[in-house]
Amino acid sequence: MKPYRANMINAICLILMGLWGYFATDGRPPTALIPVGFGVVLLLATKGMVAENKMIAHVVVLLTAVLILMLIGMPFRKALGREEVLPIIRIGAMIGTSIFAFIVFIKSFIAAKKARKTAN
């Protein structure tokens, strides 16, 4: 899979699951919009990834890694502690697509490095 496609899938999942979490939770916690913000930024970065802009690709990888750590850190542990199924599914989906995208990014970096070595 192309990295920009994995990024787009991840971004859309973050936006949809984050909005679902925001509107499904009593009191509309603003922290539920953090993944939405990340998703919007990642979605906007997709065009740069299609153009194979290395700087944008590295920023996307960094943001994705930070997001994975943030989601696993507090929200997922809280959801597990409350034993509510829907928050676990929402946050699990965001973690899953983020990890998937991160793996695709790393594989593409490795492939690009191998291609540079064989070209020289």
N, CA, C and O atoms as CSV, one atom per row, in Angstrom:
chain,resi,resn,atom,element,x,y,z
A,1,MET,N,N,0.839,-1.176,0.000
A,1,MET,CA,C,0.000,0.000,0.000
A,1,MET,C,C,0.886,1.242,0.000
A,1,MET,O,O,1.942,1.269,0.632
A,2,LYS,N,N,0.446,2.246,-0.706
A,2,LYS,CA,C,1.176,3.510,-0.759
A,2,LYS,C,C,1.015,4.245,0.573
A,2,LYS,O,O,-0.061,4.212,1.170
A,3,PRO,N,N,2.072,4.905,1.041
A,3,PRO,CA,C,1.988,5.612,2.327
A,3,PRO,C,C,0.885,6.670,2.379
A,3,PRO,O,O,0.238,6.837,3.413
A,4,TYR,N,N,0.668,7.382,1.280
A,4,TYR,CA,C,-0.357,8.424,1.318
A,4,TYR,C,C,-1.752,7.826,1.496
A,4,TYR,O,O,-2.619,8.446,2.112
A,5,ARG,N,N,-1.971,6.624,0.960
A,5,ARG,CA,C,-3.277,5.970,1.144
A,5,ARG,C,C,-3.468,5.539,2.600
A,5,ARG,O,O,-4.542,5.716,3.174
A,6,ALA,N,N,-2.424,4.977,3.181
A,6,ALA,CA,C,-2.496,4.588,4.594
A,6,ALA,C,C,-2.743,5.819,5.464
A,6,ALA,O,O,-3.506,5.766,6.428
A,7,ASN,N,N,-2.091,6.926,5.114
A,7,ASN,CA,C,-2.286,8.170,5.841
A,7,ASN,C,C,-3.726,8.659,5.715
A,7,ASN,O,O,-4.323,9.104,6.695
A,8,MET,N,N,-4.279,8.575,4.511
A,8,MET,CA,C,-5.647,9.017,4.292
A,8,MET,C,C,-6.637,8.156,5.080
A,8,MET,O,O,-7.567,8.680,5.692
A,9,ILE,N,N,-6.440,6.852,5.063
A,9,ILE,CA,C,-7.310,5.951,5.834
A,9,ILE,C,C,-7.240,6.290,7.318
A,9,ILE,O,O,-8.263,6.372,7.997
A,10,ASN,N,N,-6.025,6.484,7.809
A,10,ASN,CA,C,-5.826,6.817,9.217
A,10,ASN,C,C,-6.494,8.149,9.553
A,10,ASN,O,O,-7.192,8.262,10.560
A,11,ALA,N,N,-6.276,9.150,8.710
A,11,ALA,CA,C,-6.839,10.481,8.970
A,11,ALA,C,C,-8.364,10.439,9.006
A,11,ALA,O,O,-8.981,11.034,9.890
A,12,ILE,N,N,-8.965,9.748,8.063
A,12,ILE,CA,C,-10.428,9.662,8.024
A,12,ILE,C,C,-10.957,8.924,9.254
A,12,ILE,O,O,-11.967,9.320,9.835
A,13,CYS,N,N,-10.279,7.865,9.640
A,13,CYS,CA,C,-10.683,7.128,10.847
A,13,CYS,C,C,-10.585,8.030,12.079
A,13,CYS,O,O,-11.493,8.040,12.910
A,14,LEU,N,N,-9.504,8.776,12.201
A,14,LEU,CA,C,-9.339,9.673,13.349
A,14,LEU,C,C,-10.452,10.711,13.400
A,14,LEU,O,O,-11.011,10.984,14.463
A,15,ILE,N,N,-10.769,11.285,12.248
A,15,ILE,CA,C,-11.817,12.307,12.198
A,15,ILE,C,C,-13.176,11.711,12.563
A,15,ILE,O,O,-13.892,12.258,13.401
A,16,LEU,N,N,-13.529,10.592,11.933
A,16,LEU,CA,C,-14.842,9.987,12.179
A,16,LEU,C,C,-14.985,9.460,13.607
A,16,LEU,O,O,-15.995,9.714,14.263
A,17,MET,N,N,-13.988,8.735,14.084
A,17,MET,CA,C,-14.072,8.166,15.431
A,17,MET,C,C,-14.022,9.268,16.485
A,17,MET,O,O,-14.712,9.191,17.501
A,18,GLY,N,N,-13.206,10.294,16.244
A,18,GLY,CA,C,-13.129,11.408,17.186
A,18,GLY,C,C,-14.437,12.168,17.279
A,18,GLY,O,O,-14.879,12.520,18.373
A,19,LEU,N,N,-15.062,12.422,16.131
A,19,LEU,CA,C,-16.364,13.102,16.141
A,19,LEU,C,C,-17.428,12.235,16.791
A,19,LEU,O,O,-18.271,12.730,17.540
A,20,TRP,N,N,-17.388,10.940,16.502
A,20,TRP,CA,C,-18.330,10.015,17.141
A,20,TRP,C,C,-18.164,10.071,18.657
A,20,TRP,O,O,-19.146,10.171,19.392
A,21,GLY,N,N,-16.919,10.005,19.119
A,21,GLY,CA,C,-16.656,10.065,20.556
A,21,GLY,C,C,-17.111,11.380,21.171
A,21,GLY,O,O,-17.636,11.400,22.285
A,22,TYR,N,N,-16.913,12.474,20.453
A,22,TYR,CA,C,-17.313,13.791,20.954
A,22,TYR,C,C,-18.827,13.882,21.097
A,22,TYR,O,O,-19.329,14.306,22.137
A,23,PHE,N,N,-19.557,13.484,20.053
A,23,PHE,CA,C,-21.008,13.618,20.091
A,23,PHE,C,C,-21.703,12.519,20.896
A,23,PHE,O,O,-22.846,12.694,21.319
A,24,ALA,N,N,-21.029,11.395,21.109
A,24,ALA,CA,C,-21.637,10.291,21.855
A,24,ALA,C,C,-21.432,10.413,23.360
A,24,ALA,O,O,-22.079,9.707,24.133
A,25,THR,N,N,-20.544,11.296,23.777
A,25,THR,CA,C,-20.206,11.413,25.188
A,25,THR,C,C,-20.973,12.571,25.816
A,25,THR,O,O,-21.053,13.661,25.249
A,26,ASP,N,N,-21.528,12.320,26.981
A,26,ASP,CA,C,-22.235,13.383,27.708
A,26,ASP,C,C,-21.241,14.475,28.082
A,26,ASP,O,O,-20.119,14.196,28.504
A,27,GLY,N,N,-21.668,15.710,27.922
A,27,GLY,CA,C,-20.818,16.830,28.300
A,27,GLY,C,C,-19.878,17.278,27.193
A,27,GLY,O,O,-19.174,18.275,27.353
A,28,ARG,N,N,-19.850,16.563,26.075
A,28,ARG,CA,C,-19.022,16.935,24.921
A,28,ARG,C,C,-17.596,17.327,25.334
A,28,ARG,O,O,-17.229,18.499,25.260
A,29,PRO,N,N,-16.800,16.351,25.768
A,29,PRO,CA,C,-15.441,16.679,26.224
A,29,PRO,C,C,-14.575,17.180,25.061
A,29,PRO,O,O,-14.479,16.506,24.035
A,30,PRO,N,N,-13.945,18.348,25.204
A,30,PRO,CA,C,-13.124,18.883,24.119
A,30,PRO,C,C,-11.911,18.009,23.800
A,30,PRO,O,O,-11.367,18.082,22.699
A,31,THR,N,N,-11.490,17.191,24.751
A,31,THR,CA,C,-10.343,16.310,24.487
A,31,THR,C,C,-10.663,15.259,23.434
A,31,THR,O,O,-9.756,14.710,22.809
A,32,ALA,N,N,-11.945,14.974,23.235
A,32,ALA,CA,C,-12.337,14.012,22.195
A,32,ALA,C,C,-12.050,14.563,20.806
A,32,ALA,O,O,-12.033,13.814,19.829
A,33,LEU,N,N,-11.826,15.866,20.714
A,33,LEU,CA,C,-11.541,16.485,19.417
A,33,LEU,C,C,-10.053,16.470,19.067
A,33,LEU,O,O,-9.679,16.861,17.961
A,34,ILE,N,N,-9.210,16.031,19.979
A,34,ILE,CA,C,-7.768,15.960,19.691
A,34,ILE,C,C,-7.493,15.045,18.503
A,34,ILE,O,O,-6.767,15.451,17.596
A,35,PRO,N,N,-8.042,13.824,18.465
A,35,PRO,CA,C,-7.816,12.988,17.285
A,35,PRO,C,C,-8.362,13.616,16.001
A,35,PRO,O,O,-7.807,13.410,14.922
A,36,VAL,N,N,-9.445,14.378,16.118
A,36,VAL,CA,C,-10.006,15.061,14.948
A,36,VAL,C,C,-8.991,16.061,14.408
A,36,VAL,O,O,-8.773,16.144,13.199
A,37,GLY,N,N,-8.372,16.820,15.310
A,37,GLY,CA,C,-7.348,17.779,14.903
A,37,GLY,C,C,-6.176,17.097,14.211
A,37,GLY,O,O,-5.709,17.549,13.166
A,38,PHE,N,N,-5.706,16.004,14.806
A,38,PHE,CA,C,-4.627,15.237,14.186
A,38,PHE,C,C,-5.068,14.730,12.816
A,38,PHE,O,O,-4.307,14.790,11.850
A,39,GLY,N,N,-6.292,14.232,12.738
A,39,GLY,CA,C,-6.806,13.706,11.475
A,39,GLY,C,C,-6.854,14.756,10.390
A,39,GLY,O,O,-6.500,14.483,9.243
A,40,VAL,N,N,-7.291,15.959,10.741
A,40,VAL,CA,C,-7.354,17.046,9.757
A,40,VAL,C,C,-5.953,17.398,9.268
A,40,VAL,O,O,-5.737,17.567,8.068
A,41,VAL,N,N,-5.001,17.511,10.196
A,41,VAL,CA,C,-3.618,17.832,9.810
A,41,VAL,C,C,-3.051,16.733,8.916
A,41,VAL,O,O,-2.424,17.024,7.898
A,42,LEU,N,N,-3.267,15.477,9.290
A,42,LEU,CA,C,-2.761,14.366,8.481
A,42,LEU,C,C,-3.430,14.327,7.109
A,42,LEU,O,O,-2.777,14.039,6.106
A,43,LEU,N,N,-4.708,14.612,7.063
A,43,LEU,CA,C,-5.416,14.632,5.784
A,43,LEU,C,C,-4.876,15.741,4.882
A,43,LEU,O,O,-4.703,15.538,3.680
A,44,LEU,N,N,-4.614,16.896,5.454
A,44,LEU,CA,C,-4.040,18.000,4.681
A,44,LEU,C,C,-2.632,17.669,4.179
A,44,LEU,O,O,-2.211,18.164,3.134
A,45,ALA,N,N,-1.912,16.838,4.922
A,45,ALA,CA,C,-0.550,16.465,4.535
A,45,ALA,C,C,-0.519,15.427,3.416
A,45,ALA,O,O,0.536,15.178,2.833
A,46,THR,N,N,-1.650,14.828,3.116
A,46,THR,CA,C,-1.705,13.775,2.103
A,46,THR,C,C,-1.213,14.266,0.745
A,46,THR,O,O,-0.505,13.544,0.043
A,47,LYS,N,N,-1.582,15.479,0.376
A,47,LYS,CA,C,-1.162,16.020,-0.923
A,47,LYS,C,C,0.370,16.083,-1.010
A,47,LYS,O,O,0.949,15.770,-2.050
A,48,GLY,N,N,1.007,16.482,0.069
A,48,GLY,CA,C,2.469,16.514,0.099
A,48,GLY,C,C,3.077,15.130,0.021
A,48,GLY,O,O,4.150,14.949,-0.555
A,49,MET,N,N,2.399,14.156,0.597
A,49,MET,CA,C,2.900,12.787,0.529
A,49,MET,C,C,2.765,12.225,-0.880
A,49,MET,O,O,3.625,11.470,-1.335
A,50,VAL,N,N,1.682,12.594,-1.575
A,50,VAL,CA,C,1.512,12.156,-2.963
A,50,VAL,C,C,2.651,12.720,-3.815
A,50,VAL,O,O,3.150,12.054,-4.723
A,51,ALA,N,N,3.051,13.956,-3.508
A,51,ALA,CA,C,4.146,14.601,-4.241
A,51,ALA,C,C,5.516,14.111,-3.766
A,51,ALA,O,O,6.546,14.584,-4.246
A,52,GLU,N,N,5.529,13.161,-2.823
A,52,GLU,CA,C,6.742,12.569,-2.265
A,52,GLU,C,C,7.655,13.599,-1.609
A,52,GLU,O,O,8.876,13.549,-1.761
A,53,ASN,N,N,7.049,14.532,-0.879
A,53,ASN,CA,C,7.787,15.523,-0.108
A,53,ASN,C,C,8.302,14.840,1.156
A,53,ASN,O,O,7.518,14.444,2.018
A,54,LYS,N,N,9.615,14.707,1.261
A,54,LYS,CA,C,10.217,13.969,2.380
A,54,LYS,C,C,9.961,14.644,3.725
A,54,LYS,O,O,9.729,13.970,4.728
A,55,MET,N,N,10.005,15.969,3.742
A,55,MET,CA,C,9.790,16.697,4.995
A,55,MET,C,C,8.381,16.423,5.531
A,55,MET,O,O,8.205,16.139,6.715
A,56,ILE,N,N,7.390,16.510,4.653
A,56,ILE,CA,C,6.010,16.242,5.072
A,56,ILE,C,C,5.861,14.795,5.516
A,56,ILE,O,O,5.184,14.520,6.507
A,57,ALA,N,N,6.483,13.870,4.799
A,57,ALA,CA,C,6.393,12.454,5.172
A,57,ALA,C,C,6.971,12.218,6.566
A,57,ALA,O,O,6.403,11.462,7.354
A,58,HIS,N,N,8.087,12.855,6.870
A,58,HIS,CA,C,8.686,12.677,8.190
A,58,HIS,C,C,7.826,13.303,9.290
A,58,HIS,O,O,7.717,12.747,10.383
A,59,VAL,N,N,7.225,14.439,9.009
A,59,VAL,CA,C,6.334,15.066,9.986
A,59,VAL,C,C,5.113,14.177,10.230
A,59,VAL,O,O,4.670,14.025,11.369
A,60,VAL,N,N,4.577,13.598,9.171
A,60,VAL,CA,C,3.421,12.701,9.303
A,60,VAL,C,C,3.779,11.491,10.158
A,60,VAL,O,O,2.989,11.080,11.008
A,61,VAL,N,N,4.942,10.927,9.945
A,61,VAL,CA,C,5.375,9.781,10.747
A,61,VAL,C,C,5.508,10.181,12.219
A,61,VAL,O,O,5.076,9.446,13.107
A,62,LEU,N,N,6.099,11.329,12.469
A,62,LEU,CA,C,6.255,11.798,13.842
A,62,LEU,C,C,4.897,12.033,14.506
A,62,LEU,O,O,4.670,11.602,15.636
A,63,LEU,N,N,4.006,12.710,13.804
A,63,LEU,CA,C,2.665,12.950,14.362
A,63,LEU,C,C,1.921,11.646,14.623
A,63,LEU,O,O,1.232,11.511,15.635
A,64,THR,N,N,2.057,10.701,13.723
A,64,THR,CA,C,1.391,9.405,13.893
A,64,THR,C,C,1.945,8.668,15.113
A,64,THR,O,O,1.185,8.072,15.877
A,65,ALA,N,N,3.259,8.706,15.296
A,65,ALA,CA,C,3.871,8.051,16.461
A,65,ALA,C,C,3.410,8.710,17.761
A,65,ALA,O,O,3.088,8.022,18.729
A,66,VAL,N,N,3.381,10.040,17.781
A,66,VAL,CA,C,2.924,10.761,18.974
A,66,VAL,C,C,1.466,10.409,19.263
A,66,VAL,O,O,1.091,10.190,20.414
A,67,LEU,N,N,0.658,10.359,18.227
A,67,LEU,CA,C,-0.754,10.037,18.388
A,67,LEU,C,C,-0.953,8.630,18.959
A,67,LEU,O,O,-1.787,8.422,19.841
A,68,ILE,N,N,-0.187,7.677,18.453
A,68,ILE,CA,C,-0.293,6.305,18.973
A,68,ILE,C,C,-0.010,6.286,20.470
A,68,ILE,O,O,-0.754,5.682,21.242
A,69,LEU,N,N,1.060,6.946,20.872
A,69,LEU,CA,C,1.420,6.978,22.293
A,69,LEU,C,C,0.348,7.682,23.124
A,69,LEU,O,O,0.021,7.245,24.227
A,70,MET,N,N,-0.196,8.774,22.585
A,70,MET,CA,C,-1.239,9.501,23.308
A,70,MET,C,C,-2.498,8.646,23.472
A,70,MET,O,O,-3.084,8.602,24.553
A,71,LEU,N,N,-2.908,7.974,22.406
A,71,LEU,CA,C,-4.135,7.173,22.467
A,71,LEU,C,C,-3.992,5.983,23.404
A,71,LEU,O,O,-4.918,5.651,24.144
A,72,ILE,N,N,-2.835,5.347,23.369
A,72,ILE,CA,C,-2.614,4.202,24.254
A,72,ILE,C,C,-2.502,4.673,25.696
A,72,ILE,O,O,-2.971,4.006,26.619
A,73,GLY,N,N,-1.871,5.838,25.878
A,73,GLY,CA,C,-1.635,6.366,27.213
A,73,GLY,C,C,-2.881,6.522,28.052
A,73,GLY,O,O,-3.159,5.692,28.917
A,74,MET,N,N,-3.628,7.571,27.807
A,74,MET,CA,C,-4.735,7.870,28.693
A,74,MET,C,C,-6.096,7.364,28.202
A,74,MET,O,O,-6.751,6.620,28.932
A,75,PRO,N,N,-6.545,7.730,27.012
A,75,PRO,CA,C,-7.926,7.372,26.656
A,75,PRO,C,C,-8.209,5.871,26.629
A,75,PRO,O,O,-9.256,5.427,27.098
A,76,PHE,N,N,-7.289,5.102,26.089
A,76,PHE,CA,C,-7.533,3.666,25.988
A,76,PHE,C,C,-7.566,3.026,27.365
A,76,PHE,O,O,-8.420,2.184,27.642
A,77,ARG,N,N,-6.640,3.422,28.227
A,77,ARG,CA,C,-6.633,2.867,29.589
A,77,ARG,C,C,-7.892,3.255,30.346
A,77,ARG,O,O,-8.452,2.444,31.083
A,78,LYS,N,N,-8.341,4.504,30.166
A,78,LYS,CA,C,-9.581,4.928,30.826
A,78,LYS,C,C,-10.778,4.115,30.332
A,78,LYS,O,O,-11.615,3.674,31.120
A,79,ALA,N,N,-10.841,3.925,29.014
A,79,ALA,CA,C,-11.950,3.160,28.440
A,79,ALA,C,C,-11.938,1.729,28.943
A,79,ALA,O,O,-12.995,1.170,29.237
A,80,LEU,N,N,-10.759,1.126,29.046
A,80,LEU,CA,C,-10.666,-0.233,29.566
A,80,LEU,C,C,-11.106,-0.295,31.021
A,80,LEU,O,O,-11.754,-1.252,31.444
A,81,GLY,N,N,-10.747,0.736,31.784
A,81,GLY,CA,C,-11.112,0.776,33.201
A,81,GLY,C,C,-12.610,0.910,33.415
A,81,GLY,O,O,-13.154,0.375,34.381
A,82,ARG,N,N,-13.277,1.621,32.519
A,82,ARG,CA,C,-14.735,1.789,32.637
A,82,ARG,C,C,-15.479,0.585,32.070
A,82,ARG,O,O,-16.675,0.418,32.312
A,83,GLU,N,N,-14.779,-0.239,31.327
A,83,GLU,CA,C,-15.354,-1.429,30.714
A,83,GLU,C,C,-16.546,-1.105,29.819
A,83,GLU,O,O,-17.517,-1.861,29.774
A,84,GLU,N,N,-16.472,0.022,29.104
A,84,GLU,CA,C,-17.505,0.371,28.137
A,84,GLU,C,C,-17.021,-0.055,26.758
A,84,GLU,O,O,-15.888,0.238,26.376
A,85,VAL,N,N,-17.864,-0.737,26.023
A,85,VAL,CA,C,-17.469,-1.344,24.757
A,85,VAL,C,C,-17.241,-0.321,23.648
A,85,VAL,O,O,-16.225,-0.389,22.957
A,86,LEU,N,N,-18.157,0.621,23.463
A,86,LEU,CA,C,-18.046,1.553,22.343
A,86,LEU,C,C,-16.796,2.432,22.397
A,86,LEU,O,O,-16.141,2.604,21.369
A,87,PRO,N,N,-16.437,2.998,23.560
A,87,PRO,CA,C,-15.186,3.759,23.594
A,87,PRO,C,C,-13.957,2.890,23.294
A,87,PRO,O,O,-13.008,3.349,22.658
A,88,ILE,N,N,-13.982,1.663,23.744
A,88,ILE,CA,C,-12.866,0.748,23.462
A,88,ILE,C,C,-12.777,0.492,21.959
A,88,ILE,O,O,-11.683,0.459,21.397
A,89,ILE,N,N,-13.919,0.313,21.313
A,89,ILE,CA,C,-13.935,0.085,19.861
A,89,ILE,C,C,-13.441,1.325,19.121
A,89,ILE,O,O,-12.616,1.220,18.214
A,90,ARG,N,N,-13.950,2.510,19.512
A,90,ARG,CA,C,-13.535,3.757,18.844
A,90,ARG,C,C,-12.046,3.998,18.977
A,90,ARG,O,O,-11.359,4.241,17.985
A,91,ILE,N,N,-11.549,3.932,20.191
A,91,ILE,CA,C,-10.131,4.211,20.431
A,91,ILE,C,C,-9.272,3.098,19.846
A,91,ILE,O,O,-8.192,3.357,19.315
A,92,GLY,N,N,-9.748,1.860,19.942
A,92,GLY,CA,C,-9.025,0.738,19.340
A,92,GLY,C,C,-8.898,0.889,17.833
A,92,GLY,O,O,-7.855,0.573,17.259
A,93,ALA,N,N,-9.958,1.373,17.188
A,93,ALA,CA,C,-9.906,1.599,15.737
A,93,ALA,C,C,-8.878,2.669,15.397
A,93,ALA,O,O,-8.126,2.531,14.432
A,94,MET,N,N,-8.848,3.737,16.192
A,94,MET,CA,C,-7.873,4.807,15.939
A,94,MET,C,C,-6.445,4.304,16.147
A,94,MET,O,O,-5.547,4.617,15.366
A,95,ILE,N,N,-6.250,3.533,17.195
A,95,ILE,CA,C,-4.917,2.969,17.452
A,95,ILE,C,C,-4.537,2.009,16.325
A,95,ILE,O,O,-3.409,2.034,15.832
A,96,GLY,N,N,-5.481,1.170,15.925
A,96,GLY,CA,C,-5.211,0.182,14.871
A,96,GLY,C,C,-4.828,0.820,13.549
A,96,GLY,O,O,-3.848,0.412,12.925
A,97,THR,N,N,-5.597,1.828,13.110
A,97,THR,CA,C,-5.261,2.461,11.829
A,97,THR,C,C,-3.966,3.266,11.930
A,97,THR,O,O,-3.214,3.366,10.961
A,98,SER,N,N,-3.716,3.831,13.096
A,98,SER,CA,C,-2.467,4.589,13.274
A,98,SER,C,C,-1.251,3.662,13.230
A,98,SER,O,O,-0.239,3.990,12.610
A,99,ILE,N,N,-1.352,2.522,13.879
A,99,ILE,CA,C,-0.250,1.555,13.852
A,99,ILE,C,C,-0.059,1.014,12.435
A,99,ILE,O,O,1.070,0.867,11.967
A,100,PHE,N,N,-1.164,0.722,11.762
A,100,PHE,CA,C,-1.087,0.256,10.374
A,100,PHE,C,C,-0.371,1.294,9.502
A,100,PHE,O,O,0.541,0.950,8.751
A,101,ALA,N,N,-0.782,2.552,9.602
A,101,ALA,CA,C,-0.161,3.610,8.807
A,101,ALA,C,C,1.322,3.746,9.155
A,101,ALA,O,O,2.157,3.912,8.266
A,102,PHE,N,N,1.645,3.676,10.436
A,102,PHE,CA,C,3.039,3.795,10.874
A,102,PHE,C,C,3.891,2.678,10.260
A,102,PHE,O,O,5.004,2.928,9.799
A,103,ILE,N,N,3.379,1.479,10.256
A,103,ILE,CA,C,4.110,0.347,9.656
A,103,ILE,C,C,4.309,0.567,8.163
A,103,ILE,O,O,5.394,0.315,7.640
A,104,VAL,N,N,3.270,1.036,7.472
A,104,VAL,CA,C,3.391,1.317,6.035
A,104,VAL,C,C,4.452,2.393,5.804
A,104,VAL,O,O,5.245,2.287,4.869
A,105,PHE,N,N,4.473,3.425,6.647
A,105,PHE,CA,C,5.467,4.490,6.500
A,105,PHE,C,C,6.875,3.946,6.655
A,105,PHE,O,O,7.753,4.249,5.847
A,106,ILE,N,N,7.093,3.153,7.676
A,106,ILE,CA,C,8.438,2.609,7.940
A,106,ILE,C,C,8.866,1.694,6.800
A,106,ILE,O,O,10.013,1.750,6.356
A,107,LYS,N,N,7.951,0.852,6.323
A,107,LYS,CA,C,8.282,-0.024,5.190
A,107,LYS,C,C,8.648,0.791,3.962
A,107,LYS,O,O,9.565,0.416,3.232
A,108,SER,N,N,7.961,1.887,3.719
A,108,SER,CA,C,8.274,2.710,2.544
A,108,SER,C,C,9.625,3.390,2.704
A,108,SER,O,O,10.358,3.537,1.726
A,109,PHE,N,N,9.969,3.806,3.918
A,109,PHE,CA,C,11.283,4.404,4.155
A,109,PHE,C,C,12.395,3.378,3.899
A,109,PHE,O,O,13.418,3.696,3.293
A,110,ILE,N,N,12.179,2.156,4.366
A,110,ILE,CA,C,13.163,1.091,4.161
A,110,ILE,C,C,13.305,0.782,2.677
A,110,ILE,O,O,14.421,0.627,2.182
A,111,ALA,N,N,12.185,0.693,1.963
A,111,ALA,CA,C,12.222,0.422,0.515
A,111,ALA,C,C,12.935,1.539,-0.235
A,111,ALA,O,O,13.699,1.271,-1.163
A,112,ALA,N,N,12.697,2.785,0.153
A,112,ALA,CA,C,13.357,3.922,-0.505
A,112,ALA,C,C,14.862,3.895,-0.252
A,112,ALA,O,O,15.655,4.213,-1.138
A,113,LYS,N,N,15.246,3.516,0.956
A,113,LYS,CA,C,16.666,3.442,1.277
A,113,LYS,C,C,17.345,2.340,0.459
A,113,LYS,O,O,18.449,2.533,-0.049
A,114,LYS,N,N,16.683,1.187,0.334
A,114,LYS,CA,C,17.228,0.096,-0.475
A,114,LYS,C,C,17.336,0.517,-1.934
A,114,LYS,O,O,18.318,0.193,-2.603
A,115,ALA,N,N,16.343,1.229,-2.427
A,115,ALA,CA,C,16.356,1.684,-3.819
A,115,ALA,C,C,17.504,2.656,-4.061
A,115,ALA,O,O,18.129,2.620,-5.121
A,116,ARG,N,N,17.786,3.514,-3.104
A,116,ARG,CA,C,18.914,4.455,-3.237
A,116,ARG,C,C,20.242,3.715,-3.259
A,116,ARG,O,O,21.147,4.062,-4.018
A,117,LYS,N,N,20.349,2.684,-2.413
A,117,LYS,CA,C,21.602,1.911,-2.367
A,117,LYS,C,C,21.858,1.165,-3.663
A,117,LYS,O,O,22.993,1.110,-4.136
A,118,THR,N,N,20.811,0.591,-4.241
A,118,THR,CA,C,21.001,-0.163,-5.500
A,118,THR,C,C,21.214,0.771,-6.680
A,118,THR,O,O,21.818,0.375,-7.677
A,119,ALA,N,N,20.725,2.010,-6.585
A,119,ALA,CA,C,20.913,2.988,-7.674
A,119,ALA,C,C,22.346,3.512,-7.713
A,119,ALA,O,O,22.830,3.949,-8.757
A,120,ASN,N,N,23.012,3.464,-6.575
A,120,ASN,CA,C,24.406,3.965,-6.514
A,120,ASN,C,C,25.374,2.917,-6.903
A,120,ASN,O,O,26.580,3.161,-6.908
